[in-house]
Amino acid sequence: MSSAQPSPASSGLSPMLRVLLGLAAAVVVLVGLSWAREIVGPLALAAVIVIICHPLHGLLRRRGWPAWTATTAVVLLAYIILTAMALLLWFAGTQFARLVVDYLGQLQATVDGIEEWLAAMGWDGQAADTIASLLEPSRLLSLATSVSGMVVAVAVGLFFVLAYVIFMAADAARYGRLRAVFGHSVDATLARIRTFNVGTRRYYIVNAIFGAVVAIIDGIALAAIGVPAPVVWAILAFVTNFIPNIGFVLGLIPPAILALVVGGWPLFLAVIAIYSVVNVVLQVLIQPKFVADAVSLSLTLSFFSVIFWTFIIGPLGAILSIPLTLLVRALILEADPDARVLRWLSGDRDAAPTAEPPPVAAAAPDAPVAPDSDPSDAPAPTTTPDASAAPETPPPLPPPPRD
């Protein structure tokens, strides 16, 4: 008698063990990314810039430009964007640090006054010290250094953009033959890549447009009420607009603190009111509709991705959080047909199941056979006697013969 063979289900790993192995592999990958953040961050920035600029290559090629000139145009456009970003961050960071130094005495007096006011309101010494420490000049200088420190990552990204675009142009012909070599089996992969590229491109274009509008309005309003260095805060509002959910708060804190130091509580409340009106109308009521159409990410996942990627690759991760999250979803969830529920929970509306067709009613016994079926396969019709039917009339008898 032959021995029983193990079933395929019993020879595999248990679901819990698969989850644990997946989490362990994810931890190893994330630790490696964090360890190489000085390389991963600029490389990711270069890839995003190339994705944004790459449609120029196809546009110029359709107009008859040679491949090398179209690639050169993409490189120049990417360098212009990165250079402008580096200059804006450098200017904002250095001017922010200079303002902290110039107003150091007034800032320290404001911190001491807030601490005394909190103590008079009944707060204990430790709580008052904790709240007042948020306005310490050293902490603000550290914030300014982190903003200007992103210039180094952008500068490193300039090198990666050049290498990335050159290699991509060299392999463009090979990538174009992917469908011819593998046929329709790569359609799903190409669709995921196309969805990721289009979503990333739309996300940054929408944020750039709304960020420019918000920066202009905030800068003009701050200049009108007398807040020093309104251009710096306008640049900061533009940059922080690329940080989902919490970018508004990050762009508000520095000008609000400076307004408190320069003009006291009335100017401080005026800055908060201006930012709240402008940013709530544009960034909370209008912009999310366009961003949701571009990336299809839930608000919870967007907020978590900012904190997560900032922890993994540093301050640059806050700006790159959305495309990095989209990349992870495309590589892990969209490639797994059993992860439709997780995709839908992440905000992907395309993962929702389509409506099931209504059930087909049973055909009558005398229904005709479907056109695409074989008539010979159709069951023979069955007849049942009908009591109400009239009996058939017999044929007339022939006349009797004559004698």
Secondary structure in CASP SS format (residue, H / E / C, confidence):
PFRMAT SS
TARGET T0000
AUTHOR 0000-0000-0000
METHOD secondary structure of the structure
MODEL  1
M C 1.00
S C 1.00
S C 1.00
A C 1.00
Q C 1.00
P C 1.00
S C 1.00
P H 1.00
A H 1.00
S H 1.00
S H 1.00
G C 1.00
L C 1.00
S C 1.00
P H 1.00
M H 1.00
L H 1.00
R H 1.00
V H 1.00
L H 1.00
L H 1.00
G H 1.00
L H 1.00
A H 1.00
A H 1.00
A H 1.00
V H 1.00
V H 1.00
V H 1.00
L H 1.00
V H 1.00
G H 1.00
L H 1.00
S H 1.00
W H 1.00
A C 1.00
R H 1.00
E H 1.00
I H 1.00
V H 1.00
G H 1.00
P H 1.00
L H 1.00
A H 1.00
L H 1.00
A H 1.00
A H 1.00
V H 1.00
I H 1.00
V H 1.00
I H 1.00
I H 1.00
C H 1.00
H C 1.00
P H 1.00
L H 1.00
H H 1.00
G H 1.00
L H 1.00
L H 1.00
R H 1.00
R H 1.00
R C 1.00
G C 1.00
W C 1.00
P C 1.00
A H 1.00
W H 1.00
T H 1.00
A H 1.00
T H 1.00
T H 1.00
A H 1.00
V H 1.00
V H 1.00
L H 1.00
L H 1.00
A H 1.00
Y H 1.00
I H 1.00
I H 1.00
L H 1.00
T H 1.00
A H 1.00
M H 1.00
A H 1.00
L H 1.00
L H 1.00
L H 1.00
W H 1.00
F H 1.00
A H 1.00
G H 1.00
T H 1.00
Q H 1.00
F H 1.00
A H 1.00
R H 1.00
L H 1.00
V H 1.00
V H 1.00
D H 1.00
Y C 1.00
L H 1.00
G H 1.00
Q H 1.00
L H 1.00
Q H 1.00
A H 1.00
T H 1.00
V H 1.00
D H 1.00
G H 1.00
I H 1.00
E H 1.00
E H 1.00
W H 1.00
L H 1.00
A H 1.00
A H 1.00
M C 1.00
G C 1.00
W C 1.00
D C 1.00
G H 1.00
Q H 1.00
A H 1.00
A H 1.00
D H 1.00
T H 1.00
I H 1.00
A H 1.00
S H 1.00
L C 1.00
L C 1.00
E C 1.00
P H 1.00
S H 1.00
R H 1.00
L H 1.00
L H 1.00
S H 1.00
L H 1.00
A H 1.00
T H 1.00
S H 1.00
V H 1.00
S H 1.00
G H 1.00
M H 1.00
V H 1.00
V H 1.00
A H 1.00
V H 1.00
A H 1.00
V H 1.00
G H 1.00
L H 1.00
F H 1.00
F H 1.00
V H 1.00
L H 1.00
A H 1.00
Y H 1.00
V H 1.00
I H 1.00
F H 1.00
M H 1.00
A H 1.00
A H 1.00
D C 1.00
A H 1.00
A H 1.00
R H 1.00
Y H 1.00
G H 1.00
R C 1.00
L H 1.00
R H 1.00
A H 1.00
V H 1.00
F H 1.00
G H 1.00
H H 1.00
S H 1.00
V H 1.00
D H 1.00
A H 1.00
T H 1.00
L H 1.00
A H 1.00
R H 1.00
I H 1.00
R H 1.00
T H 1.00
F H 1.00
N H 1.00
V H 1.00
G H 1.00
T H 1.00
R H 1.00
R H 1.00
Y H 1.00
Y H 1.00
I H 1.00
V H 1.00
N H 1.00
A H 1.00
I H 1.00
F H 1.00
G H 1.00
A H 1.00
V H 1.00
V H 1.00
A H 1.00
I H 1.00
I H 1.00
D H 1.00
G H 1.00
I H 1.00
A H 1.00
L H 1.00
A H 1.00
A H 1.00
I H 1.00
G C 1.00
V C 1.00
P C 1.00
A C 1.00
P H 1.00
V H 1.00
V H 1.00
W H 1.00
A H 1.00
I H 1.00
L H 1.00
A H 1.00
F H 1.00
V H 1.00
T H 1.00
N C 1.00
F C 1.00
I C 1.00
P C 1.00
N C 1.00
I C 1.00
G H 1.00
F H 1.00
V H 1.00
L H 1.00
G H 1.00
L H 1.00
I H 1.00
P H 1.00
P H 1.00
A H 1.00
I H 1.00
L H 1.00
A H 1.00
L H 1.00
V H 1.00
V H 1.00
G H 1.00
G H 1.00
W H 1.00
P H 1.00
L H 1.00
F H 1.00
L H 1.00
A H 1.00
V H 1.00
I H 1.00
A H 1.00
I H 1.00
Y H 1.00
S H 1.00
V H 1.00
V H 1.00
N H 1.00
V H 1.00
V H 1.00
L H 1.00
Q H 1.00
V H 1.00
L H 1.00
I H 1.00
Q H 1.00
P H 1.00
K H 1.00
F H 1.00
V H 1.00
A H 1.00
D H 1.00
A H 1.00
V H 1.00
S C 1.00
L C 1.00
S C 1.00
L H 1.00
T H 1.00
L H 1.00
S H 1.00
F H 1.00
F H 1.00
S H 1.00
V H 1.00
I H 1.00
F H 1.00
W H 1.00
T H 1.00
F H 1.00
I H 1.00
I H 1.00
G C 1.00
P C 1.00
L H 1.00
G H 1.00
A H 1.00
I H 1.00
L C 1.00
S H 1.00
I H 1.00
P H 1.00
L H 1.00
T H 1.00
L H 1.00
L H 1.00
V H 1.00
R H 1.00
A H 1.00
L H 1.00
I H 1.00
L H 1.00
E C 1.00
A C 1.00
D C 1.00
P H 1.00
D H 1.00
A H 1.00
R H 1.00
V H 1.00
L H 1.00
R H 1.00
W H 1.00
L H 1.00
S C 1.00
G C 1.00
D C 1.00
R H 1.00
D H 1.00
A H 1.00
A C 1.00
P C 1.00
T C 1.00
A C 1.00
E C 1.00
P C 1.00
P C 1.00
P C 1.00
V C 1.00
A C 1.00
A C 1.00
A C 1.00
A C 1.00
P C 1.00
D C 1.00
A C 1.00
P C 1.00
V C 1.00
A C 1.00
P C 1.00
D C 1.00
S C 1.00
D C 1.00
P H 1.00
S H 1.00
D H 1.00
A C 1.00
P C 1.00
A C 1.00
P C 1.00
T C 1.00
T C 1.00
T C 1.00
P C 1.00
D C 1.00
A C 1.00
S C 1.00
A C 1.00
A C 1.00
P C 1.00
E C 1.00
T C 1.00
P C 1.00
P C 1.00
P C 1.00
L C 1.00
P C 1.00
P C 1.00
P C 1.00
P C 1.00
R C 1.00
D C 1.00
END
